[in-house]
Amino acid sequence: MHVTILSRHRLLLATIAAWLGMSALGAIAQVGGLPTNVKHTDSSPEWEKLREKLFPGRSMESAASMVQLVVPLRAAYGASVPVRIVSKLPQSDNLYVKRITLLVDKNPSPVAAVLDLTRELGQADFETRLRVDEYSHIRVVSELSNGELHTDSRYVKVSGGCSAPPNRDQLHNIGKTFLKVPEGIKANEPAPVDLQIVHPNDTGFEMNQISLLYIPAHFVRSIKVSYAGRPLFDAELDFSISENPALRFNFIPGSGGEIKAEVVDSKEGRYVATLRVP
Amino acid sequence: MPEPLQVADGVYMFLGAKGEVDPANLGRIGNAGFIVGESGVVAIDTGTSRQHGEDLLAAIARVTDKPVRLALITHTRQEFLFGAGAFRARGIPVAMHRRAANLMAARCENCLKTLRRQLGETAMSGTAMFKPDIEFEASHTIDPIGRPIEVLYFGHSSGPGDVAVLDTRSGVFFAGGLVDNQRIPDVQDSDRPAWLAALGALPRLPLTAIVPGHGPAGPPGLVDSVRRYLTDLERHMAELLQAGVPLSGVAEAAALPAFSHWDRYDSIHLRNASIVYLQLERESMFK
């Protein structure tokens, strides 16, 4: 093949034209390979199995009347997908949310969190961040104090390809736990609290890039939170929770006291944080 | 069939497709290139699949009958890696930075699995993980073809083992992961301050043109657009964090209109925004 030598200017025009031409081709191309027509409310084979194991023989309401799962439409980064659980009822004496289970169908360990709740929360809303390995449903199951189960789900597509290498530059800070009241407080109204723990939350599936050995699983497995000595919730967690686990929850400020978070990880590391309010 | 575009005398590039990996573009979204010397050819990057590697070799053979002596892989992204098998099957050694090779060993089994699912078995047939024949640590000059070529390592910059390739005769610079043109650069593997420092050092090199990792070739000034994107991204994410915008609001608030016409703005830019936000958040926890 004979190629004439182009001036730099003509060369640039030529390559840009080729680039634009490819874009036109790309526009009519059908995306294939991965499922794209899945609905948020669909089931999955993984969920059918989990459901039978976790809630055998129990009926489940899925009209989002009592619990709603909110995930940004564009969950861009699979290592840390922000999710919000919204309860449609207050934590009142006669009816309240007793337990919340959060799941990611396709993850190797799908049960991300089981939260056992008290009425002291005021409002059983939570936010956290999840690892989502591939296209998957995220589900929440909310169990009320009368035994009813309510569920909601979102189908999440995270951009594929290679995942980020784990960040391991802060191991000396592991377990550092922060509590923050980001929006201020009003007496007797539920107020949000942010809890974040410095922790790699290693899954056991990542390889160390220097030694090429698997990094052993090491993750936060339980958090107990209380206010003024009264429990707000107990959380059992797994490595489907992102690195540096973050949790937003509510409490009802009373006459003052201490918010206390007790954290235990899978290697029996124990960490405590407290925050005096107001 | 990939079409070689001449960048300078004896220097060619293959322009990758725009957009996401899909069956229509066969995942061939990265650039590749080659340099023809007195006695042979050095190939730069190897494509997405075994077949892509075969097609690149066939395209090179239509330009010159000189033998390909070496394939250099600039960085650890699937669209530059997995054609290596085609080269190695012909006894052409494949060279990579040691850290790029380690990153590939640590995670690319998964990339390959995902590619197979996205593109299908036929498109990916014969494609396998590999270990490079040559691993190196530092910048060095090679001359297997009677034309000196500099392999430049700037430390962990756009990625841990990212290198660039400079053809000293023409001044054409194959930038690998360091520079993309009209395409959002991916910050996922980067050390951003070191990346910016490397970009800052490039104008001191005798460059005449840049062949980026993605997008068309351009003048040395391309470096500035990447620097601008990286600094604007960081500034904007610092503002969001400062304003108390939660991670769940980052995608909605991530807009950087100056770059909205770049390829992959709807995907890589959103991921970049989350990544930089989380890095800044982590840094703020250690203050």
Chai-1 contact restraints between the chains, C-beta under 6 A:
chainA,res_idxA,chainB,res_idxB,connection_type,confidence,min_distance_angstrom,max_distance_angstrom,comment,restraint_id
A,M1,B,R62,contact,1.0,0.0,6.0,A-B,restraint_1
A,M1,B,V63,contact,1.0,0.0,6.0,A-B,restraint_2
A,V3,B,Q6,contact,1.0,0.0,6.0,A-B,restraint_3
A,T15,B,L5,contact,1.0,0.0,6.0,A-B,restraint_4
A,T15,B,L15,contact,1.0,0.0,6.0,A-B,restraint_5
A,T15,B,P216,contact,1.0,0.0,6.0,A-B,restraint_6
A,T15,B,A217,contact,1.0,0.0,6.0,A-B,restraint_7
A,I16,B,P216,contact,1.0,0.0,6.0,A-B,restraint_8
A,A18,B,L15,contact,1.0,0.0,6.0,A-B,restraint_9
A,W19,B,P216,contact,1.0,0.0,6.0,A-B,restraint_10
A,M22,B,A17,contact,1.0,0.0,6.0,A-B,restraint_11
A,M22,B,K18,contact,1.0,0.0,6.0,A-B,restraint_12
A,S23,B,K18,contact,1.0,0.0,6.0,A-B,restraint_13
A,G26,B,K18,contact,1.0,0.0,6.0,A-B,restraint_14
A,G26,B,G19,contact,1.0,0.0,6.0,A-B,restraint_15
A,A29,B,D22,contact,1.0,0.0,6.0,A-B,restraint_16
A,A29,B,A24,contact,1.0,0.0,6.0,A-B,restraint_17
A,V31,B,D22,contact,1.0,0.0,6.0,A-B,restraint_18
A,G32,B,P23,contact,1.0,0.0,6.0,A-B,restraint_19
A,G33,B,R117,contact,1.0,0.0,6.0,A-B,restraint_20
A,G33,B,Q118,contact,1.0,0.0,6.0,A-B,restraint_21
A,P72,B,S248,contact,1.0,0.0,6.0,A-B,restraint_22
A,P72,B,A251,contact,1.0,0.0,6.0,A-B,restraint_23
A,R74,B,A251,contact,1.0,0.0,6.0,A-B,restraint_24
A,R74,B,L270,contact,1.0,0.0,6.0,A-B,restraint_25
A,A76,B,A251,contact,1.0,0.0,6.0,A-B,restraint_26
A,A76,B,L270,contact,1.0,0.0,6.0,A-B,restraint_27
A,A76,B,R271,contact,1.0,0.0,6.0,A-B,restraint_28
A,A76,B,S274,contact,1.0,0.0,6.0,A-B,restraint_29
A,Y77,B,R271,contact,1.0,0.0,6.0,A-B,restraint_30
A,Y77,B,S274,contact,1.0,0.0,6.0,A-B,restraint_31
A,S80,B,L278,contact,1.0,0.0,6.0,A-B,restraint_32
A,P82,B,L247,contact,1.0,0.0,6.0,A-B,restraint_33
A,P82,B,S248,contact,1.0,0.0,6.0,A-B,restraint_34
A,S159,B,S267,contact,1.0,0.0,6.0,A-B,restraint_35
A,S159,B,R271,contact,1.0,0.0,6.0,A-B,restraint_36
A,G160,B,T114,contact,1.0,0.0,6.0,A-B,restraint_37
A,G161,B,C111,contact,1.0,0.0,6.0,A-B,restraint_38
A,C162,B,R107,contact,1.0,0.0,6.0,A-B,restraint_39
A,C162,B,C111,contact,1.0,0.0,6.0,A-B,restraint_40
A,A164,B,Q188,contact,1.0,0.0,6.0,A-B,restraint_41
A,M207,B,A106,contact,1.0,0.0,6.0,A-B,restraint_42
A,Q209,B,N102,contact,1.0,0.0,6.0,A-B,restraint_43
A,Q209,B,L103,contact,1.0,0.0,6.0,A-B,restraint_44
A,Q209,B,A106,contact,1.0,0.0,6.0,A-B,restraint_45
A,L212,B,A105,contact,1.0,0.0,6.0,A-B,restraint_46
